[in-house]
Amino acid sequence: MKIGILGGGQLGRMLIQSALKYDDQFYTLDPASDAPCNNISHFTQGNFNDYETVLNFGKDKEVVTIEIEHVNADALAELENQGIKVVPNSKIIKTIQQKILQKQFYEAHDIPSPEFEVMDGSSDEIKMPLPFVQKMNTGGYDGKGVQVIRTADDMKNLWVQDSVIEKLVDIDKELSVIVARNENGETKTFPVTEMVADPKLNLLDFNICPVFLNEDIQKQIDSITEKFLNAINSPGLFAIELFLDKNGKVWVNETAPRLHNSGHQSQEGNANSQFEQMYRVVKNLPLADTDTLGYSGMLNLVGAEGHAGKVIYEGMDEVLKLPKTYVHLYGKTETKPGRKMGHINVLADSREELMEKLVKVKEMVRVIAE
């Protein structure tokens, strides 16, 4: 099968790496000539936001999918009209890529999400009491396009543009659940993971699996995933990011209609990875077993402050000596502060051992430049 992927980043790269054991041809489209997929796929340099570029890229493929949601959904809709399969479908991509539509989708389907109002870009008038979160309607990614407005003084930083203004949740834990559905309607859910963010970069730092949740919390999450899968009316793999508040209530933060950083530990920590599952969704194959194989976690490798240029992974030789420790680099030759360059997965026999190993690895390795 000729499979097209909009986006040539690390998610597409790991999807292709996982699927190389099968017999398909992968084609990728990305604006960067040195994108991580450029040397492991039939690569086209081009803008995945441009209507004609996406249309021309997809017209000779049997299926087109995405590894980033900020793509031209109108072109994907036209490809569907021409009989080309798009996974997930253009309608759900268009809904999720706009925060306002995404929040309205949760509201319409009784999926719990923090209270919100829509901010029109023509006015800075806000009814939501402080503190609140502002999310740009489009383009937000990896912590960008999101800010917390806590005080009256912070109001001077408000973006006067189309946004979601959302009540600030008193967060106990940030969680993620990855769900998959194929065209036949079969669904599978990965075990819930806990996300620990870097407070400075607002990026995922650690990911931990499994998470021990009481029966009530797990039931809330199961209800959310069931409602979401019933509502989307599309095959796909989706990462639902969740807040658990200090009163034990679960809220949907946002959803990614694609592979996600919070599922990377599944490469070694689950019977099958999110990448294997995504391949099966795209091909409409029976979905894969998602059971955990013990305790697993992931650490992002992110460009260090003050370092930009040709990348060096300081301390990597020592990391490679560690048992049950797995390095995944993304093929990016140039680092800069805060850029995701790879990740390291770790397996352990207990949560305590897992956290010790993750902290140890984080102290051992730095992503610097020549």
C-alpha positions in Angstrom: 0.0 0.0 0.0 1.1 3.6 -0.7 0.7 5.4 2.6 1.2 9.2 2.7 2.0 11.0 5.9 1.6 14.8 6.3 4.5 15.8 8.4 8.0 14.3 8.4 8.9 14.6 12.1 9.9 12.1 14.7 6.4 10.7 15.1 6.3 9.8 11.4 9.8 8.5 11.6 9.0 6.1 14.4 5.8 5.0 12.7 7.8 4.1 9.6 10.5 2.4 11.6 7.9 0.2 13.4 6.2 -0.6 10.1 9.3 -1.5 8.1 8.7 -5.2 9.1 5.6 -5.0 6.8 5.4 -4.5 3.0 4.3 -0.9 2.4 5.6 2.2 0.8 5.7 5.3 2.9 5.6 8.9 1.5 6.1 12.0 3.7 5.6 15.7 3.2 7.3 18.3 5.3 8.6 21.9 4.8 12.0 21.1 6.3 14.5 19.5 3.9 16.3 17.7 6.8 13.1 16.5 8.5 13.6 13.2 10.4 11.6 11.2 7.7 13.7 12.5 4.8 16.0 9.5 4.6 13.6 6.7 5.5 10.7 7.4 3.2 9.8 8.8 -0.2 10.2 12.4 0.9 8.7 15.5 -0.6 9.7 18.9 0.7 6.6 21.1 0.8 4.1 23.0 2.9 1.4 20.7 4.5 -0.7 23.8 5.1 -1.0 24.6 1.4 -4.1 23.3 -0.3 -2.6 22.4 -3.7 0.5 20.9 -2.2 -1.5 18.5 0.0 -3.9 17.7 -2.8 -1.0 16.9 -5.2 0.8 14.9 -2.5 -2.2 12.8 -1.6 -3.9 12.1 -5.0 -1.9 9.0 -5.9 -1.9 7.5 -2.4 -4.2 4.7 -1.1 -4.4 6.3 2.3 -3.2 9.6 3.8 -2.6 10.2 7.5 -1.0 12.8 9.7 1.7 13.1 12.3 0.9 16.8 13.1 -2.6 18.2 13.2 -1.7 21.7 11.8 -2.4 20.7 8.2 -4.8 21.7 5.4 -7.9 19.9 6.4 -9.9 21.3 3.4 -7.4 19.5 1.0 -7.9 16.3 3.0 -11.7 16.7 2.6 -11.2 17.0 -1.2 -9.0 13.9 -1.2 -11.8 12.0 0.6 -14.2 13.3 -2.1 -11.9 11.7 -4.7 -12.1 8.4 -3.0 -8.8 8.5 -1.0 -8.9 7.2 2.5 -7.9 9.8 5.1 -7.1 8.6 8.7 -8.4 10.2 10.9 -11.0 11.8 8.7 -10.8 15.5 7.7 -13.8 16.4 9.8 -12.3 15.3 13.2 -8.9 16.8 12.2 -10.6 20.2 11.5 -12.5 20.0 14.8 -9.4 19.2 16.9 -7.0 21.6 15.2 -9.2 24.5 16.4 -9.4 24.8 20.1 -12.7 26.5 20.0 -14.3 23.8 17.9 -12.6 21.2 20.1 -14.1 22.6 23.3 -17.5 22.8 21.7 -17.2 19.2 20.6 -16.6 18.1 24.3 -19.6 20.2 25.4 -21.9 18.8 22.7 -21.0 15.2 23.6 -21.1 15.6 27.4 -17.3 15.0 27.7 -16.1 16.7 30.9 -13.7 19.6 30.1 -13.0 22.7 32.2 -15.5 25.6 32.0 -14.6 28.0 29.1 -15.6 31.0 27.1 -14.7 32.0 23.6 -12.6 35.1 23.1 -13.1 37.0 19.9 -9.9 38.4 18.5 -11.7 41.8 18.1 -12.0 42.4 21.9 -10.1 41.7 25.1 -13.3 41.6 27.2 -13.3 38.5 29.5 -16.0 37.3 31.8 -14.0 34.4 33.3 -12.7 35.2 36.8 -9.0 35.0 37.4 -7.0 32.8 37.3 -7.6 31.3 33.9 -5.8 29.7 31.0 -5.7 31.2 27.5 -5.3 28.9 24.5 -4.8 30.2 21.0 -7.5 28.8 18.7 -5.0 27.5 16.2 -1.3 26.7 16.0 -0.5 25.8 19.6 2.0 23.0 20.0 4.3 21.6 22.7 3.3 24.2 25.2 3.3 27.1 22.7 0.1 29.1 22.3 -0.9 28.5 25.9 -0.5 30.8 28.9 -1.8 31.2 32.4 -3.3 34.5 33.4 -3.2 34.6 37.2 -3.3 38.2 38.3 -4.7 41.6 37.1 -1.1 42.5 36.2 -0.9 39.4 33.9 -3.8 40.8 31.9 -1.3 43.0 30.0 0.1 39.8 28.4 -3.4 38.7 27.1 -3.3 37.8 23.4 -6.1 39.7 21.6 -6.9 37.0 19.1 -9.4 34.1 18.7 -8.8 32.0 21.8 -10.4 29.7 24.4 -10.4 31.2 27.9 -10.6 28.3 30.3 -11.0 28.0 34.1 -7.7 27.0 35.7 -7.9 23.5 37.2 -6.3 22.8 40.6 -4.3 19.9 39.2 -3.2 16.8 41.2 -1.9 14.8 38.2 -1.7 15.2 34.4 -2.7 11.9 32.7 -2.9 10.6 29.2 -4.8 7.8 27.6 -4.2 6.7 24.0 -7.2 5.2 22.2 -7.5 3.6 18.8 -10.3 2.7 16.5 -10.2 1.0 13.1 -12.7 1.2 10.2 -14.4 -1.9 11.4 -15.3 -0.2 14.7 -12.9 -2.3 16.8 -11.4 -0.2 19.6 -8.4 -0.5 22.0 -7.2 1.6 24.8 -3.6 1.8 26.2 -3.2 1.8 29.9 -3.3 5.4 31.4 0.1 7.1 31.8 1.1 9.9 34.1 2.8 12.9 32.5 5.3 15.0 34.5 6.0 18.3 32.7 9.1 20.5 32.8 7.7 23.7 34.4 10.2 25.9 32.6 9.7 24.6 29.1 6.1 23.5 29.5 7.1 20.2 27.7 6.7 16.6 28.8 9.7 15.6 30.9 8.8 12.1 32.2 6.1 9.7 31.2 5.2 6.9 33.7 3.2 3.7 33.3 1.2 2.2 34.8 -0.6 4.8 37.0 -2.4 3.5 40.1 -5.9 5.1 40.1 -8.8 4.3 42.4 -11.9 2.6 40.9 -13.9 5.9 40.6 -11.1 7.7 38.7 -10.6 4.8 36.3 -14.4 4.7 35.7 -14.4 8.4 34.9 -11.5 7.9 32.4 -13.3 4.8 30.9 -16.5 6.9 30.4 -14.5 9.7 28.7 -12.8 7.3 26.3 -16.1 5.6 25.5 -17.9 8.9 24.8 -15.0 10.1 22.7 -14.8 7.0 20.6 -18.6 7.0 20.1 -18.5 10.7 19.1 -15.7 10.9 16.6 -17.2 8.7 13.9 -13.7 8.1 12.4 -10.9 5.6 12.5 -7.7 6.9 14.1 -5.3 6.9 17.0 -6.0 9.7 19.5 -4.1 10.9 22.7 -6.6 12.3 25.2 -4.7 14.5 27.7 -6.4 14.6 31.1 -6.3 16.6 34.3 -7.1 14.9 37.6 -8.0 17.7 40.0 -7.5 17.6 43.8 -11.1 16.6 44.4 -10.7 13.4 42.3 -12.5 14.8 39.2 -11.1 14.0 35.7 -11.2 16.7 33.0 -10.2 16.5 29.3 -7.4 19.1 28.7 -7.2 18.5 24.9 -6.9 15.7 22.4 -4.2 15.1 19.7 -5.6 13.2 16.6 -2.3 11.4 16.2 0.6 9.6 17.8 1.8 11.4 20.9 4.8 12.0 23.1 2.9 10.5 26.1 2.8 7.1 24.3 6.5 6.7 23.6 7.2 4.4 26.6 4.9 1.8 24.9 7.8 1.0 22.5 9.3 -1.3 25.2 6.8 -1.0 28.0 3.7 -2.5 26.3 3.0 -5.7 24.3 2.7 -3.4 21.3 3.6 0.2 20.8 1.4 3.1 19.8 3.3 3.1 16.4 2.3 -0.5 15.8 -1.3 0.4 16.7 -1.3 3.4 14.4 -0.1 1.3 11.5 -2.9 -1.2 12.1 -5.5 1.6 12.2 -4.2 3.0 8.9 -4.3 -0.4 7.3 -7.7 -1.4 9.0 -6.1 -4.5 10.5 -7.0 -6.2 13.8 -5.9 -3.9 16.6 -2.9 -4.9 18.7 -2.7 -6.0 22.3 -1.8 -3.0 24.5 -1.0 -4.8 27.9 1.8 -3.4 30.0 4.9 -5.5 30.5 5.7 -4.1 33.9 6.8 -0.6 34.9 7.9 1.7 32.1 8.8 5.3 31.7 10.2 7.8 29.2 12.5 10.8 29.4 12.6 13.4 26.7 16.0 14.4 25.3 15.7 18.2 24.9 18.2 20.7 23.7 20.0 22.4 26.6 19.9 26.1 27.3 22.7 28.0 25.7 23.4 25.4 23.1 22.6 25.7 19.4 24.3 24.0 16.5 25.5 20.5 15.6 24.2 18.2 18.3 26.3 16.2 20.8 24.7 13.8 23.3 27.0 14.2 26.3 27.0 11.2 28.6 25.3 8.8 26.1 28.0 6.2 26.4 27.3 5.8 30.1 23.5 5.6 29.5 24.0 2.8 26.9 25.7 0.7 29.6 22.5 0.7 31.7 20.2 -2.4 31.7 16.6 -2.1 30.4 17.3 1.3 29.0 16.5 2.1 25.4 17.7 5.1 23.4 15.6 6.6 20.5 17.1 9.5 18.6 15.2 11.4 16.0 17.8 12.0 13.2 17.9 15.8 13.9 21.4 17.1 13.3 20.9 20.6 14.7 20.0 21.2 18.3 18.6 24.4 20.0 17.3 25.1 23.5 14.0 23.2 24.2 14.0 21.2 20.9 13.0 17.6 21.2 16.0 15.5 19.9 15.1 12.1 21.1 13.9 10.1 24.1 15.0 7.3 26.4 12.7 4.6 27.6 13.3 2.7 30.9 11.9 -0.5 32.3 11.8 -1.4 36.0 10.2 -3.8 38.6 8.6 -1.1 40.7 7.5 2.6 40.4 10.2 3.5 42.9 12.9 1.9 40.9 11.5 3.4 37.7 11.6 7.0 39.1 15.2 6.4 40.4 16.3 5.3 37.0 14.6 8.1 35.1 16.1 10.7 37.4 19.5 9.1 37.2 19.4 9.0 33.3 18.3 12.7 33.2 21.3 13.6 35.3 23.7 11.6 33.1 22.9 12.9 29.7 22.8 16.4 28.2 21.9 17.5 24.7 24.5 20.2 23.8 26.2 21.6 20.6 29.7 21.6 19.2 
